[in-house]
Amino acid sequence: MDEPGGVRLASPQGRWVLTTAVLGSGMAMLDSTVVNVALPRIGADLNADLAVLQWTVTAYMLTLSSLILLGGALGDRLGRRKVFVIGVVWFAAASLVCGLAPNAGVLVAARALQGVGGALLTPGSLALIQAVFHPNDRARAVGAWSGLGGVAAAVGPFIGGWLVDGAGWRWVFFLNVPLAAVCVPVALRHVPETRERGARGVRGFDVPGAVLGALALAGVTYALIEAPGRGAAPGVIGPAVAGVLLGVAFVRVERRRADPMLPPEIFALRQFTAVNAVTGCVYAAFGGFFFLAVLQLQVVVGYSALQAGTALLPTTVLMLLLSARSGELGQRIGPRIPLTAGPVLCAVGMLLMTRVGPGASYVADVLPALVVLGAGMVTLVAPLTATVLASVDVDRAGLASGINNAAARAASLMAVAALPLLAGMGPEAYRSAAEFSAAFRRAMLLCALVLLVGALIAWLTVRSDVLRASDQAPEPCHAECTYHCGVTAPPLDPGEAGTTEP
């Protein structure tokens, strides 16, 4: 077997390593795209209100966004293959519980456990490629990983809709079990173990920071989701206040620790902070849109789950075809214009979605909105990722990528929790086509407003020369790395969480 750091992509072992990484990340990518399509059926089968559907999405994002930096660091310290395999097994076991869930409480709890598994395997899949492959083959390996992962994510809504309309929504989760059954033996047999040089076990991990961050997000998320049904009850105000106080405690802990998970000094870099603010606006809008759009298409327009999943494919196709050229354009003219124009286009796309109601035509109403939205995503995503990495020294590019990824996921989490409240969606809104459609239009207006705020921040704060001024930054996003960037979060950089050669 070849030594770690020297495996060639064309070798049999190299192909097995790539297969392992794609299978692992593909599980997480499929799950992130298929579950939304299944939400109406989940609600009907479990007799669940809108809050349960929100928790089905946010419970997963909560643990994933809170622990993803810690998961990458665990792999570096304890062994990347070991942590990756643990993550795959954990994710599959939690998926099995999701599929067998007898009620909404079990489903939500299992989704939170899924997020823990995702936080272990998501950074680990790319870290394996960075640590195992020969330096001359890493770029091609990452490109292949990104492309195959993008294809998996692109077909996710189609597969999800087909399963929901056929075997049932539970098979959306059962699908992960056979994927894990293939992935784990391949990883154990063909992927060499690697870890950070000088690693000393688990000592030094920022566990207090991870716990405080997760609890802070959980408190605020709980309050936002429960508020439409319970109002300003003590059971809502209490968690909200606790979440804010825990957030303050998180900041204080991170400032005092010698090895914080989220170093406060990195936010002293003006460009880095500005681009993360743009990221928060953009991915909050994306998270809210993709959560509500599939509900709108099924509850109001009358699409089946398969039709709703397939309807959203134009945005993915545009990302797959054009993101590489967008990255090249951003490099040539600078990121300021793409990061301003992209959110504006996305805002226009969401405004066009307000025309989608009962009896809407796909060609005349839905498709134009998705094409404009996809054009905006193409315009902004690759330059956004490149600017994040270019705004810090190359030695901190992995940390910057990880923080940006966590920020994007946390923004999506907050949007899914807050948007129904802000749009006036009651607990039973998705059972009434008229009520949901009216609230959906208000939600799209709010998403468009958030995107315009992001565009304004970009125009006022992002320098046009930031990419040229930092030509030492690593390649931010390969041609095929599109769905990772555009819908769920920016791509995980090969150096994330301190990944180093063995």
TORKE-804209 format. One line per field, with one value per residue (C-alpha): residue in three letters; x, y, z; residue number from 1. Coordinates in steps of 0.001 Angstrom, whole numbers, plus 500000, padded with zeros to 6 digits. Example, Ala and Ser with C-alpha at 12.3 -4.5 7.8 and 13.67 -1.06 7.14 Angstrom:
code: c(ala / ser)
east: c(512300 / 513670)
north: c(495500 / 498940)
up: c(507800 / 507140)
pos: c(1 / 2)
***
This chain:
code: c(met / asp / glu / pro / gly / gly / val / arg / leu / ala / ser / pro / gln / gly / arg / trp / val / leu / thr / thr / ala / val / leu / gly / ser / gly / met / ala / met / leu / asp / ser / thr / val / val / asn / val / ala / leu / pro / arg / ile / gly / ala / asp / leu / asn / ala / asp / leu / ala / val / leu / gln / trp / thr / val / thr / ala / tyr / met / leu / thr / leu / ser / ser / leu / ile / leu / leu / gly / gly / ala / leu / gly / asp / arg / leu / gly / arg / arg / lys / val / phe / val / ile / gly / val / val / trp / phe / ala / ala / ala / ser / leu / val / cys / gly / leu / ala / pro / asn / ala / gly / val / leu / val / ala / ala / arg / ala / leu / gln / gly / val / gly / gly / ala / leu / leu / thr / pro / gly / ser / leu / ala / leu / ile / gln / ala / val / phe / his / pro / asn / asp / arg / ala / arg / ala / val / gly / ala / trp / ser / gly / leu / gly / gly / val / ala / ala / ala / val / gly / pro / phe / ile / gly / gly / trp / leu / val / asp / gly / ala / gly / trp / arg / trp / val / phe / phe / leu / asn / val / pro / leu / ala / ala / val / cys / val / pro / val / ala / leu / arg / his / val / pro / glu / thr / arg / glu / arg / gly / ala / arg / gly / val / arg / gly / phe / asp / val / pro / gly / ala / val / leu / gly / ala / leu / ala / leu / ala / gly / val / thr / tyr / ala / leu / ile / glu / ala / pro / gly / arg / gly / ala / ala / pro / gly / val / ile / gly / pro / ala / val / ala / gly / val / leu / leu / gly / val / ala / phe / val / arg / val / glu / arg / arg / arg / ala / asp / pro / met / leu / pro / pro / glu / ile / phe / ala / leu / arg / gln / phe / thr / ala / val / asn / ala / val / thr / gly / cys / val / tyr / ala / ala / phe / gly / gly / phe / phe / phe / leu / ala / val / leu / gln / leu / gln / val / val / val / gly / tyr / ser / ala / leu / gln / ala / gly / thr / ala / leu / leu / pro / thr / thr / val / leu / met / leu / leu / leu / ser / ala / arg / ser / gly / glu / leu / gly / gln / arg / ile / gly / pro / arg / ile / pro / leu / thr / ala / gly / pro / val / leu / cys / ala / val / gly / met / leu / leu / met / thr / arg / val / gly / pro / gly / ala / ser / tyr / val / ala / asp / val / leu / pro / ala / leu / val / val / leu / gly / ala / gly / met / val / thr / leu / val / ala / pro / leu / thr / ala / thr / val / leu / ala / ser / val / asp / val / asp / arg / ala / gly / leu / ala / ser / gly / ile / asn / asn / ala / ala / ala / arg / ala / ala / ser / leu / met / ala / val / ala / ala / leu / pro / leu / leu / ala / gly / met / gly / pro / glu / ala / tyr / arg / ser / ala / ala / glu / phe / ser / ala / ala / phe / arg / arg / ala / met / leu / leu / cys / ala / leu / val / leu / leu / val / gly / ala / leu / ile / ala / trp / leu / thr / val / arg / ser / asp / val / leu / arg / ala / ser / asp / gln / ala / pro / glu / pro / cys / his / ala / glu / cys / thr / tyr / his / cys / gly / val / thr / ala / pro / pro / leu / asp / pro / gly / glu / ala / gly / thr / thr / glu / pro)
east: c(500000 / 501308 / 502383 / 499997 / 500676 / 502007 / 498983 / 498448 / 494962 / 495406 / 496366 / 493818 / 494228 / 493738 / 490455 / 489311 / 490224 / 488288 / 485320 / 485342 / 485404 / 482614 / 480398 / 480809 / 480208 / 477493 / 475496 / 475477 / 474776 / 471897 / 470398 / 470589 / 468607 / 466100 / 464627 / 463001 / 461068 / 459659 / 458464 / 454753 / 454458 / 456293 / 453869 / 450822 / 452061 / 453106 / 450235 / 452850 / 452534 / 454884 / 457166 / 457941 / 458827 / 461131 / 462786 / 463223 / 465491 / 467007 / 467882 / 470285 / 471722 / 472079 / 474457 / 476218 / 476986 / 477968 / 480346 / 481812 / 484988 / 485458 / 484880 / 487664 / 490047 / 489201 / 490155 / 493491 / 494267 / 492850 / 493144 / 491253 / 490144 / 489048 / 486912 / 485536 / 484452 / 482927 / 481030 / 479715 / 478555 / 477030 / 475251 / 473853 / 472679 / 470927 / 469394 / 468001 / 466404 / 464942 / 463375 / 461923 / 460769 / 457296 / 456645 / 457917 / 459984 / 462071 / 462519 / 463802 / 466167 / 467524 / 468015 / 470132 / 472231 / 472554 / 474081 / 476745 / 477666 / 477691 / 480083 / 482497 / 482316 / 481852 / 485260 / 486821 / 485935 / 487984 / 490707 / 491310 / 492023 / 494347 / 496312 / 496464 / 497046 / 500336 / 500583 / 500583 / 497250 / 495360 / 493806 / 492460 / 491255 / 489422 / 487907 / 486672 / 485349 / 483533 / 482062 / 480771 / 479455 / 477736 / 476042 / 474871 / 473420 / 471845 / 469915 / 468972 / 465618 / 464710 / 465581 / 463840 / 460668 / 460683 / 461093 / 458463 / 455889 / 456762 / 458099 / 457431 / 459325 / 461064 / 463150 / 464694 / 466571 / 466945 / 468886 / 471921 / 472291 / 473421 / 475686 / 477398 / 477579 / 479673 / 481690 / 482979 / 484602 / 486227 / 487622 / 489011 / 490612 / 491970 / 492391 / 495599 / 495359 / 496773 / 496871 / 498470 / 502146 / 502712 / 499056 / 498460 / 494982 / 492015 / 493759 / 493431 / 490116 / 487764 / 484923 / 483512 / 483314 / 481568 / 479034 / 478283 / 477915 / 475519 / 473411 / 473243 / 471992 / 469579 / 468022 / 467433 / 466233 / 463744 / 462293 / 461910 / 460206 / 457856 / 456868 / 454173 / 452203 / 452878 / 453490 / 455523 / 455049 / 457721 / 458602 / 459571 / 461132 / 463240 / 465081 / 465554 / 467197 / 469233 / 470416 / 471577 / 473376 / 475052 / 476138 / 477774 / 479467 / 480688 / 482351 / 484019 / 485315 / 486715 / 488518 / 490173 / 491182 / 494674 / 493355 / 489797 / 487634 / 486687 / 489657 / 488173 / 491220 / 490481 / 487434 / 489726 / 490448 / 488001 / 487627 / 487117 / 484434 / 482706 / 482581 / 481222 / 478484 / 477627 / 477725 / 475260 / 472788 / 473070 / 472769 / 470004 / 467969 / 468925 / 468068 / 464660 / 463915 / 464720 / 462827 / 459657 / 459744 / 459168 / 456278 / 454797 / 455037 / 453372 / 450868 / 449765 / 450546 / 449671 / 452896 / 453801 / 457031 / 458806 / 457556 / 458577 / 462069 / 462557 / 461216 / 464197 / 466819 / 467426 / 469360 / 471628 / 472150 / 473187 / 475615 / 477147 / 477578 / 478688 / 480298 / 483826 / 483457 / 482030 / 485104 / 487348 / 485353 / 485622 / 489376 / 489619 / 487369 / 487510 / 484828 / 483072 / 480797 / 479874 / 479190 / 476903 / 475183 / 474738 / 472567 / 470552 / 469793 / 468859 / 466561 / 464844 / 464414 / 462744 / 460488 / 459453 / 458592 / 455822 / 453928 / 453856 / 450453 / 447457 / 447328 / 450787 / 452402 / 455854 / 457121 / 455601 / 455883 / 458235 / 460987 / 461772 / 462163 / 464493 / 466583 / 467120 / 467857 / 470318 / 472017 / 472492 / 473905 / 476313 / 477434 / 478197 / 479138 / 482592 / 483837 / 482425 / 484422 / 487562 / 487305 / 486941 / 490172 / 491991 / 491122 / 493470 / 497039 / 497471 / 498352 / 494873 / 492946 / 491657 / 490404 / 488795 / 487029 / 485751 / 484440 / 482747 / 481156 / 479862 / 478571 / 476648 / 475035 / 474180 / 472588 / 470452 / 469494 / 468367 / 466416 / 464461 / 463674 / 462800 / 461237 / 457873 / 457528 / 458384 / 456107 / 453160 / 452920 / 450862 / 451503 / 448924 / 449690 / 451015 / 447682 / 445895 / 446902 / 445535 / 447146 / 450488 / 450581 / 450025 / 452735 / 455087 / 454835 / 455720 / 458638 / 460010 / 459872 / 461865 / 464420 / 464797 / 465345 / 468058 / 469783 / 469726 / 471312 / 474038 / 474543 / 474856 / 477415 / 479442 / 479361 / 480442 / 483081 / 484569 / 487672 / 487928 / 491614 / 491392 / 491863 / 494798 / 496339 / 496413 / 497565 / 499019 / 495562 / 494683 / 492304 / 488931 / 486462 / 487028 / 484945 / 482729 / 482382 / 479047 / 476242 / 478397 / 478827 / 475477 / 472771 / 473962 / 477162 / 480515 / 482820 / 485110 / 488637 / 491234 / 493035 / 490028 / 490457 / 494190 / 494578 / 498255 / 500294 / 501135)
north: c(500000 / 503459 / 505777 / 508522 / 511703 / 509737 / 507923 / 508638 / 509254 / 506849 / 503953 / 501367 / 502618 / 506207 / 505296 / 503541 / 506551 / 508849 / 506464 / 506483 / 510271 / 510630 / 508046 / 509735 / 513287 / 512070 / 510749 / 514172 / 515997 / 513709 / 514073 / 517866 / 517976 / 515125 / 515854 / 519170 / 517429 / 514963 / 517527 / 517689 / 513889 / 513779 / 516325 / 514432 / 511032 / 512190 / 514686 / 517368 / 521144 / 523581 / 523780 / 520060 / 520505 / 523367 / 521232 / 518394 / 520726 / 522873 / 520082 / 518699 / 522095 / 523050 / 520258 / 520301 / 524029 / 523976 / 521043 / 521077 / 522938 / 520583 / 517591 / 518673 / 519195 / 515765 / 514139 / 515931 / 514944 / 511425 / 510171 / 511308 / 507870 / 506908 / 509996 / 509807 / 506172 / 506982 / 509823 / 507584 / 504888 / 507503 / 509199 / 505910 / 504789 / 508106 / 507852 / 504441 / 505882 / 508723 / 506216 / 504172 / 507173 / 506480 / 510144 / 513648 / 513815 / 510797 / 512103 / 515491 / 513929 / 511554 / 514449 / 516216 / 513054 / 512969 / 516427 / 515178 / 512447 / 514996 / 517206 / 514279 / 513016 / 516243 / 517837 / 514382 / 513432 / 516251 / 516013 / 512415 / 513596 / 516359 / 514065 / 510875 / 511951 / 512998 / 516829 / 516708 / 514848 / 516719 / 519350 / 516727 / 514575 / 517495 / 518368 / 514809 / 514718 / 518012 / 517003 / 513644 / 515196 / 517896 / 515292 / 513434 / 516617 / 517582 / 514322 / 514424 / 516214 / 513882 / 510769 / 512171 / 512932 / 509510 / 507778 / 509908 / 509305 / 505611 / 503713 / 506567 / 509331 / 506939 / 505596 / 509034 / 508163 / 504405 / 505210 / 506190 / 502744 / 500796 / 503694 / 503455 / 499666 / 500108 / 503088 / 501763 / 498506 / 500302 / 502963 / 500446 / 498343 / 500913 / 504295 / 504777 / 506460 / 509976 / 512553 / 515878 / 515614 / 515836 / 515135 / 514343 / 512973 / 515110 / 517531 / 521158 / 520870 / 523792 / 521674 / 524517 / 526745 / 524059 / 523329 / 526998 / 527756 / 524856 / 525735 / 529405 / 528514 / 525975 / 528479 / 531131 / 528577 / 527086 / 530486 / 531475 / 528214 / 528080 / 531766 / 531528 / 528987 / 530133 / 533860 / 535602 / 532794 / 532190 / 528969 / 531056 / 534120 / 531994 / 530020 / 533207 / 535030 / 531942 / 531663 / 535276 / 534931 / 531726 / 533519 / 536216 / 533514 / 531860 / 535086 / 535573 / 531992 / 532292 / 535517 / 533946 / 530539 / 529998 / 527716 / 528868 / 527157 / 530593 / 532972 / 536460 / 538192 / 536863 / 539140 / 542143 / 541561 / 543933 / 542019 / 538708 / 540126 / 541916 / 538848 / 536740 / 539334 / 538972 / 535187 / 535417 / 537459 / 535268 / 531900 / 533055 / 533854 / 530580 / 528543 / 530171 / 529849 / 526166 / 525297 / 527104 / 526685 / 522920 / 523423 / 526114 / 523921 / 520975 / 522633 / 525504 / 524636 / 520966 / 519314 / 515812 / 515365 / 514209 / 517185 / 519623 / 518152 / 518151 / 521695 / 523113 / 521511 / 524590 / 526345 / 523325 / 522887 / 526520 / 526145 / 523013 / 524581 / 528126 / 528446 / 527901 / 530772 / 532944 / 532255 / 533260 / 536457 / 537357 / 536828 / 539104 / 542023 / 541637 / 540362 / 543627 / 543685 / 539946 / 540077 / 543049 / 541963 / 538318 / 539012 / 541572 / 538937 / 536439 / 539032 / 539524 / 535756 / 535598 / 538506 / 536596 / 533637 / 535743 / 535135 / 531390 / 530562 / 528306 / 527245 / 528648 / 527588 / 526067 / 527556 / 531009 / 531443 / 529011 / 528554 / 532271 / 532822 / 529838 / 530827 / 534351 / 532946 / 530452 / 533216 / 535167 / 532155 / 531517 / 535145 / 535354 / 531956 / 531272 / 534880 / 534784 / 531680 / 533015 / 536311 / 534573 / 532683 / 535672 / 537868 / 535970 / 534720 / 531399 / 529702 / 530535 / 529700 / 526439 / 528177 / 530913 / 528358 / 526474 / 529616 / 530740 / 527317 / 527335 / 530903 / 529903 / 526924 / 528941 / 531646 / 529037 / 527607 / 530995 / 531712 / 528453 / 529149 / 532848 / 533268 / 531572 / 533769 / 536961 / 536046 / 535320 / 531564 / 529894 / 526331 / 524924 / 527248 / 524536 / 522703 / 525642 / 526554 / 530095 / 530879 / 529390 / 531121 / 534546 / 533946 / 532574 / 535829 / 537805 / 535448 / 535930 / 539699 / 539329 / 537076 / 539608 / 542371 / 540377 / 539767 / 543467 / 544191 / 541700 / 543427 / 546797 / 545444 / 544000 / 547247 / 549324 / 547039 / 544558 / 545726 / 545013 / 544147 / 541653 / 538597 / 540094 / 541279 / 537747 / 535514 / 533112 / 531992 / 528379 / 527552 / 528313 / 526376 / 523898 / 523891 / 521128 / 522387 / 524044 / 522560 / 522521 / 526257 / 527285 / 525715 / 524314 / 526187 / 527168 / 524242 / 522930 / 523908 / 521119 / 522766 / 523140 / 522746 / 522724 / 519800 / 519114 / 516510 / 513515)
up: c(500000 / 499149 / 501937 / 503044 / 501136 / 498183 / 496761 / 493077 / 491751 / 488827 / 491105 / 492301 / 495870 / 494738 / 493096 / 496262 / 498407 / 496091 / 496132 / 499924 / 500137 / 497570 / 499269 / 502648 / 501497 / 499113 / 502064 / 503690 / 500424 / 499487 / 502931 / 502817 / 499568 / 499830 / 503265 / 502309 / 499538 / 502063 / 504617 / 503637 / 503760 / 507090 / 508503 / 507245 / 508428 / 511899 / 512253 / 512841 / 512715 / 510967 / 514006 / 513704 / 510038 / 511009 / 513676 / 511202 / 509239 / 511996 / 514442 / 511849 / 510944 / 514607 / 515562 / 512203 / 512229 / 515905 / 515696 / 512181 / 513198 / 516131 / 513854 / 511513 / 514410 / 515852 / 512573 / 512483 / 516053 / 516429 / 512862 / 509799 / 508659 / 512178 / 512712 / 509173 / 509654 / 513033 / 511370 / 508580 / 511019 / 513326 / 510424 / 509107 / 512549 / 513131 / 509643 / 510515 / 513655 / 511566 / 509190 / 512051 / 514098 / 515543 / 516327 / 515723 / 518921 / 517983 / 514440 / 515602 / 518137 / 515504 / 513095 / 515720 / 516048 / 512264 / 512429 / 514846 / 512379 / 509571 / 511537 / 511755 / 508181 / 506173 / 506834 / 507014 / 503446 / 501961 / 504599 / 503489 / 499960 / 501135 / 503443 / 501366 / 497763 / 496238 / 496049 / 492242 / 492230 / 494949 / 492692 / 490290 / 493186 / 494779 / 491404 / 490929 / 494498 / 493973 / 490643 / 491812 / 495032 / 493005 / 490841 / 493949 / 495397 / 492086 / 491776 / 495460 / 495050 / 492169 / 494188 / 497241 / 495335 / 493703 / 497074 / 498817 / 496081 / 495936 / 498923 / 501352 / 503145 / 505534 / 502651 / 502276 / 505474 / 504920 / 501735 / 503833 / 505397 / 502277 / 501289 / 504677 / 504401 / 501251 / 502449 / 505773 / 504585 / 501653 / 503988 / 506470 / 503743 / 501318 / 503059 / 505089 / 508458 / 508763 / 511510 / 512341 / 513189 / 516913 / 517728 / 521401 / 521695 / 522646 / 524995 / 523983 / 522156 / 522643 / 524024 / 526189 / 523128 / 521072 / 523829 / 524529 / 520817 / 520299 / 523352 / 522345 / 518877 / 520347 / 522744 / 520116 / 517565 / 520019 / 520837 / 517183 / 516213 / 519185 / 519170 / 516407 / 518403 / 521976 / 521694 / 524404 / 526914 / 529593 / 527785 / 524768 / 526411 / 528782 / 526074 / 524039 / 526944 / 527822 / 524233 / 524181 / 527522 / 526390 / 523230 / 525339 / 527413 / 524205 / 523065 / 526453 / 526506 / 522987 / 523914 / 526936 / 525580 / 524248 / 521484 / 520684 / 518107 / 516756 / 517259 / 517807 / 516344 / 512873 / 512769 / 513106 / 509402 / 507734 / 504473 / 506214 / 508484 / 505607 / 503382 / 506227 / 506712 / 503011 / 503457 / 506347 / 504301 / 501212 / 502905 / 505235 / 502123 / 500446 / 503538 / 503884 / 500182 / 499775 / 502964 / 501892 / 498105 / 498119 / 500534 / 498300 / 495226 / 496948 / 499297 / 497046 / 493428 / 493877 / 492741 / 493820 / 495789 / 492623 / 490630 / 493372 / 493628 / 489877 / 489546 / 491444 / 489195 / 486979 / 489745 / 490153 / 486417 / 486056 / 488957 / 487485 / 484047 / 484802 / 488247 / 486951 / 484475 / 487215 / 489323 / 486436 / 485900 / 489572 / 489417 / 486384 / 487396 / 491176 / 493567 / 494372 / 491314 / 491391 / 495136 / 494572 / 491362 / 492441 / 495506 / 493516 / 490861 / 493560 / 495115 / 491750 / 491457 / 494862 / 493989 / 490860 / 493102 / 494655 / 491381 / 492079 / 493521 / 492876 / 489252 / 488499 / 485236 / 485553 / 482283 / 482742 / 486520 / 488268 / 485681 / 485099 / 488842 / 489213 / 486192 / 487553 / 491016 / 489539 / 487555 / 490758 / 492561 / 489694 / 489786 / 493478 / 494926 / 493470 / 493986 / 497527 / 498414 / 496736 / 498611 / 501968 / 501386 / 499912 / 502891 / 505237 / 505130 / 503367 / 506672 / 507967 / 504811 / 506278 / 509403 / 507302 / 505113 / 508143 / 509828 / 506630 / 506189 / 509761 / 509322 / 506202 / 507906 / 511030 / 508864 / 507093 / 510473 / 511792 / 508606 / 508726 / 512382 / 512053 / 508618 / 509344 / 512445 / 510579 / 507670 / 509944 / 509389 / 512089 / 513301 / 510871 / 507950 / 505645 / 505832 / 504173 / 500626 / 500854 / 504217 / 503282 / 499897 / 501449 / 504038 / 501379 / 499419 / 502534 / 503200 / 499690 / 500152 / 503364 / 501663 / 498855 / 501418 / 503184 / 499854 / 499034 / 502417 / 501507 / 498159 / 499876 / 502351 / 499470 / 497491 / 500495 / 502002 / 499504 / 497647 / 493931 / 494239 / 497104 / 494856 / 492968 / 496220 / 497636 / 494831 / 497375 / 498451 / 497558 / 494741 / 496294 / 494246 / 491473 / 488336 / 489557 / 493134 / 492600 / 494581 / 497706 / 497276 / 496018 / 498094 / 501371 / 502187 / 500774 / 500043 / 502724 / 501838 / 501727 / 504597 / 506828 / 510552 / 510409 / 508029 / 507471 / 505715 / 507801)
pos: c(1 / 2 / 3 / 4 / 5 / 6 / 7 / 8 / 9 / 10 / 11 / 12 / 13 / 14 / 15 / 16 / 17 / 18 / 19 / 20 / 21 / 22 / 23 / 24 / 25 / 26 / 27 / 28 / 29 / 30 / 31 / 32 / 33 / 34 / 35 / 36 / 37 / 38 / 39 / 40 / 41 / 42 / 43 / 44 / 45 / 46 / 47 / 48 / 49 / 50 / 51 / 52 / 53 / 54 / 55 / 56 / 57 / 58 / 59 / 60 / 61 / 62 / 63 / 64 / 65 / 66 / 67 / 68 / 69 / 70 / 71 / 72 / 73 / 74 / 75 / 76 / 77 / 78 / 79 / 80 / 81 / 82 / 83 / 84 / 85 / 86 / 87 / 88 / 89 / 90 / 91 / 92 / 93 / 94 / 95 / 96 / 97 / 98 / 99 / 100 / 101 / 102 / 103 / 104 / 105 / 106 / 107 / 108 / 109 / 110 / 111 / 112 / 113 / 114 / 115 / 116 / 117 / 118 / 119 / 120 / 121 / 122 / 123 / 124 / 125 / 126 / 127 / 128 / 129 / 130 / 131 / 132 / 133 / 134 / 135 / 136 / 137 / 138 / 139 / 140 / 141 / 142 / 143 / 144 / 145 / 146 / 147 / 148 / 149 / 150 / 151 / 152 / 153 / 154 / 155 / 156 / 157 / 158 / 159 / 160 / 161 / 162 / 163 / 164 / 165 / 166 / 167 / 168 / 169 / 170 / 171 / 172 / 173 / 174 / 175 / 176 / 177 / 178 / 179 / 180 / 181 / 182 / 183 / 184 / 185 / 186 / 187 / 188 / 189 / 190 / 191 / 192 / 193 / 194 / 195 / 196 / 197 / 198 / 199 / 200 / 201 / 202 / 203 / 204 / 205 / 206 / 207 / 208 / 209 / 210 / 211 / 212 / 213 / 214 / 215 / 216 / 217 / 218 / 219 / 220 / 221 / 222 / 223 / 224 / 225 / 226 / 227 / 228 / 229 / 230 / 231 / 232 / 233 / 234 / 235 / 236 / 237 / 238 / 239 / 240 / 241 / 242 / 243 / 244 / 245 / 246 / 247 / 248 / 249 / 250 / 251 / 252 / 253 / 254 / 255 / 256 / 257 / 258 / 259 / 260 / 261 / 262 / 263 / 264 / 265 / 266 / 267 / 268 / 269 / 270 / 271 / 272 / 273 / 274 / 275 / 276 / 277 / 278 / 279 / 280 / 281 / 282 / 283 / 284 / 285 / 286 / 287 / 288 / 289 / 290 / 291 / 292 / 293 / 294 / 295 / 296 / 297 / 298 / 299 / 300 / 301 / 302 / 303 / 304 / 305 / 306 / 307 / 308 / 309 / 310 / 311 / 312 / 313 / 314 / 315 / 316 / 317 / 318 / 319 / 320 / 321 / 322 / 323 / 324 / 325 / 326 / 327 / 328 / 329 / 330 / 331 / 332 / 333 / 334 / 335 / 336 / 337 / 338 / 339 / 340 / 341 / 342 / 343 / 344 / 345 / 346 / 347 / 348 / 349 / 350 / 351 / 352 / 353 / 354 / 355 / 356 / 357 / 358 / 359 / 360 / 361 / 362 / 363 / 364 / 365 / 366 / 367 / 368 / 369 / 370 / 371 / 372 / 373 / 374 / 375 / 376 / 377 / 378 / 379 / 380 / 381 / 382 / 383 / 384 / 385 / 386 / 387 / 388 / 389 / 390 / 391 / 392 / 393 / 394 / 395 / 396 / 397 / 398 / 399 / 400 / 401 / 402 / 403 / 404 / 405 / 406 / 407 / 408 / 409 / 410 / 411 / 412 / 413 / 414 / 415 / 416 / 417 / 418 / 419 / 420 / 421 / 422 / 423 / 424 / 425 / 426 / 427 / 428 / 429 / 430 / 431 / 432 / 433 / 434 / 435 / 436 / 437 / 438 / 439 / 440 / 441 / 442 / 443 / 444 / 445 / 446 / 447 / 448 / 449 / 450 / 451 / 452 / 453 / 454 / 455 / 456 / 457 / 458 / 459 / 460 / 461 / 462 / 463 / 464 / 465 / 466 / 467 / 468 / 469 / 470 / 471 / 472 / 473 / 474 / 475 / 476 / 477 / 478 / 479 / 480 / 481 / 482 / 483 / 484 / 485 / 486 / 487 / 488 / 489 / 490 / 491 / 492 / 493 / 494 / 495 / 496 / 497 / 498 / 499 / 500 / 501 / 502)
***
